[in-house]
Amino acid sequence: MRLDGLVAALGAARGWTQAQLAEAAGTTQAQVSRIEQGTVTPTLPILGRLAAALGARLDVALTPVE
């Protein structure tokens, strides 16, 4: 699943609005909306805060592309 869909799905599973997720993650509703729409790529610190708020683990990997 893509990041945008995953953030939206995890937020919905908690019954949260974008505003509630934003407050829990220390960001803005507009930023959460842009992330869920896939129009921005969030920074690692923002991803970390979203993951913590959503009770998720953030895994980052570098994989060579052939």
Backbone bond lengths (Angstrom), bond angles and torsions (degrees), N, CA, C in turn:
res aa  C-N    CA-C-N  psi(-1)  N-CA   C-N-CA  omega(-1)  CA-C   N-CA-C  phi
1 M - - - 1.454 - - 1.529 108.36 -
2 R 1.287 116.16 141.11 1.463 121.10 178.06 1.530 110.81 -71.61
3 L 1.312 115.72 157.41 1.457 121.44 -178.33 1.521 111.99 -56.56
4 D 1.331 117.22 -44.95 1.463 119.63 -177.32 1.529 111.21 -59.74
5 G 1.327 116.76 -45.87 1.459 120.42 179.23 1.514 112.89 -67.71
6 L 1.314 116.35 -34.82 1.459 121.00 -179.32 1.527 111.25 -67.95
7 V 1.317 117.17 -44.88 1.470 120.46 178.31 1.528 109.70 -60.80
8 A 1.321 116.81 -45.18 1.466 120.46 179.51 1.529 111.18 -63.15
9 A 1.331 116.93 -43.74 1.463 120.85 -177.96 1.530 111.68 -65.99
10 L 1.325 116.97 -42.95 1.467 119.71 -179.97 1.522 111.08 -67.06
11 G 1.320 116.73 -38.50 1.466 119.70 176.45 1.522 111.32 -64.68
12 A 1.323 116.46 -43.91 1.464 120.90 179.64 1.525 111.10 -64.40
13 A 1.333 116.63 -37.02 1.468 120.40 179.30 1.524 111.52 -62.25
14 R 1.318 116.05 -29.15 1.467 120.19 177.13 1.527 111.72 -86.55
15 G 1.332 116.09 -6.67 1.458 119.93 -178.43 1.519 112.59 76.96
16 W 1.338 116.09 21.53 1.464 120.79 -176.54 1.521 111.81 -92.11
17 T 1.305 114.55 146.23 1.456 120.77 167.83 1.531 107.74 -81.86
18 Q 1.317 116.17 168.49 1.463 119.38 175.22 1.524 110.47 -59.68
19 A 1.322 116.90 -37.70 1.468 120.50 -179.99 1.527 111.07 -64.39
20 Q 1.326 117.47 -40.10 1.466 120.66 179.29 1.523 110.80 -66.81
21 L 1.326 116.61 -42.08 1.466 120.30 177.48 1.521 110.00 -63.30
22 A 1.315 116.33 -43.83 1.461 120.53 179.92 1.525 111.17 -59.39
23 E 1.317 116.55 -44.40 1.469 119.98 179.43 1.523 110.74 -63.20
24 A 1.324 117.11 -43.98 1.466 121.01 -179.76 1.521 111.74 -64.87
25 A 1.332 117.06 -30.64 1.469 121.58 -177.39 1.523 113.03 -96.73
26 G 1.313 117.23 -2.13 1.467 119.59 178.40 1.516 113.40 70.96
27 T 1.325 116.44 37.18 1.462 120.71 177.11 1.520 108.26 -135.27
28 T 1.311 117.18 -167.49 1.460 120.49 -178.15 1.523 111.37 -103.75
29 Q 1.314 115.70 157.87 1.457 120.97 176.39 1.516 109.87 -62.05
30 A 1.325 117.14 -37.42 1.470 120.61 179.33 1.529 110.70 -62.29
31 Q 1.327 116.76 -39.76 1.466 120.16 178.82 1.526 110.54 -66.01
32 V 1.321 117.82 -43.81 1.460 121.05 177.97 1.528 109.58 -61.13
33 S 1.313 117.28 -42.65 1.455 121.17 178.78 1.525 111.41 -59.13
34 R 1.332 116.48 -46.05 1.473 120.13 179.74 1.529 111.25 -64.03
35 I 1.326 117.10 -37.70 1.466 120.71 177.98 1.524 109.38 -65.58
36 E 1.334 117.33 -46.04 1.461 121.10 -179.31 1.526 112.02 -65.33
37 Q 1.321 117.74 -29.62 1.464 121.71 178.24 1.524 111.71 -82.43
38 G 1.326 116.65 -13.19 1.453 120.35 -179.40 1.517 113.65 77.36
39 T 1.328 116.80 20.61 1.467 119.71 -178.94 1.527 112.89 -91.67
40 V 1.334 117.00 -10.95 1.465 120.96 174.75 1.518 109.03 -134.75
41 T 1.304 115.33 155.27 1.457 121.69 172.29 1.520 106.77 -105.00
42 P 1.324 117.57 114.49 1.463 119.06 -177.58 1.524 111.98 -69.84
43 T 1.314 115.22 153.23 1.461 121.01 176.14 1.529 109.17 -72.37
44 L 1.327 116.24 163.08 1.464 119.63 177.63 1.528 112.27 -60.20
45 P 1.343 119.59 -40.76 1.467 117.70 177.22 1.535 112.96 -60.59
46 I 1.325 116.93 -40.33 1.467 119.99 177.93 1.532 109.85 -65.55
47 L 1.334 116.71 -43.93 1.468 119.87 177.53 1.519 111.17 -58.95
48 G 1.315 116.73 -41.22 1.461 120.52 178.20 1.509 112.37 -61.02
49 R 1.323 116.54 -42.90 1.471 120.55 179.31 1.528 111.19 -68.39
50 L 1.342 116.72 -39.43 1.465 119.73 176.74 1.527 110.49 -63.18
51 A 1.322 116.64 -45.68 1.460 120.72 179.80 1.521 110.64 -59.47
52 A 1.320 117.27 -45.84 1.464 120.72 179.80 1.527 110.63 -61.51
53 A 1.321 116.50 -44.61 1.465 120.50 -179.51 1.525 111.48 -63.58
54 L 1.330 116.27 -35.01 1.465 121.21 -176.95 1.523 113.27 -89.78
55 G 1.326 116.93 -0.26 1.458 120.24 -178.99 1.510 112.25 68.48
56 A 1.312 115.98 33.83 1.459 121.46 -177.95 1.524 109.79 -115.12
57 R 1.310 115.69 162.52 1.461 122.27 175.96 1.522 108.00 -99.49
58 L 1.318 116.36 137.84 1.460 121.50 177.35 1.516 108.47 -101.29
59 D 1.317 117.15 117.66 1.460 123.25 176.29 1.517 108.21 -112.36
60 V 1.312 115.83 131.99 1.467 121.19 177.91 1.522 107.21 -121.89
61 A 1.326 116.18 131.92 1.454 120.02 -179.32 1.517 110.59 -138.41
62 L 1.300 115.18 143.01 1.474 121.56 170.87 1.520 106.14 -105.04
63 T 1.292 115.54 122.62 1.455 121.22 -178.59 1.527 108.47 -124.79
64 P 1.322 117.72 124.62 1.455 118.69 179.76 1.529 111.37 -62.39
65 V 1.309 115.12 140.06 1.449 121.51 177.42 1.519 107.32 -102.63
66 E 1.295 115.86 129.67 1.472 119.44 -179.08 1.500 110.68 -101.14
